[in-house]
Amino acid sequence: MGEVPSIQIKRLAGGERYKELVIIELRKRKFIYTFYQEKLRGLRLTGKAKDLLIEDAPDRFSFFLIGSTDTNIIKSEFKRRLRLHRVAQAFITMLNADIEVFRDEKPNVFAPVANAAEIDYPSFYLSREVKELGERATAIRGSRSVGILLTASAAFAVYNMGEALMKWDYRAEMRVKTLMTTLLCARSFSG
């Protein structure tokens, strides 16, 4: 995700005091730091923390933390940071709803190579994971979707516009729907 809005920490599981102590400890060990600019406060991982996560659970984190991925590039432009915050909010919502969010827990339905999969449990895929499709994913550029929620019987594009009104680009959102229908119904979930 890149950056989590510091105000969203209260939505994570655990008591308020416990979370406060964890954040203090993570800062003390130099695993996270606060980035504040243009009245937008967020928590970011340090390089030390990224290395530790990759070493400890490469299947879960390497996709997001290795290479020249979008999530690995420092973002300081207000609009890009706001999008990161909205993606993080959606991720926390899915985590709280007990929906599979980690790559090592869910089928990789957006792999470039066709891969039949079955969704036994609701799974959330960040827009970054959908982009793994390569050229096919460029068809959905311009969409405001932060990810895709898959259940055993349906697929949903997930949006988080925060307090802003949605700037709806009908064509871009219809391309998302079309891609999800053709990809998920015809390719990955033929049953």
Phi, psi and omega in degrees: 000323177100312182205135179247131178299128184300331180292339181281348179303326180297339180277349178284158181296149177113161179288159182299315181295318179302312181297321178299316180294322178296314179299317178301315180294318179297322177292318181299322179277000179062043175264333177223159172215159180267132175247122183232123179202140178051045177062021178242115184251127180219161177256135180234149175283148172272167177301323178299316180293319179299315179300318180294318179296318180294320179294319184282320183216072184298324180297330183275321192245340188299325179304322184269341189244352182249145176085197184260047179288158177303324183287346182266354181266130178294130180247129177235350177291137186304312183296321180292320178294322178298319177297317177302319180294320179292322176295316179298320178298317178296319179299314179296321177300314180294319178300315179293333179274006179062040177260140180299126180236339185268141186301329182278000181249354187226158178295144179271078185282347182257017177297146180301328179268135180308133185215103179298135183216161177230130178267105178271337186221142180307135183227139180249132179242119177296155179303330177299323179287324179296325181295348178296344178296343180081230185301325179298328181289338179294340178294340182254013178297147182094349178288148178266007180294139176262352179170185182233132175254122179248134173240180181297335185236357184205162175234136182231132169282134183254131181239148172215103180259004181063227181269356183277154172285144182288130172269091189278120172255098187307316182296317180296317181289327176291327176294323176298311181300315180296314180299315180296319180296310183290317183290307188284325181277315186275323190263303189268327186237056186300335179284000000 
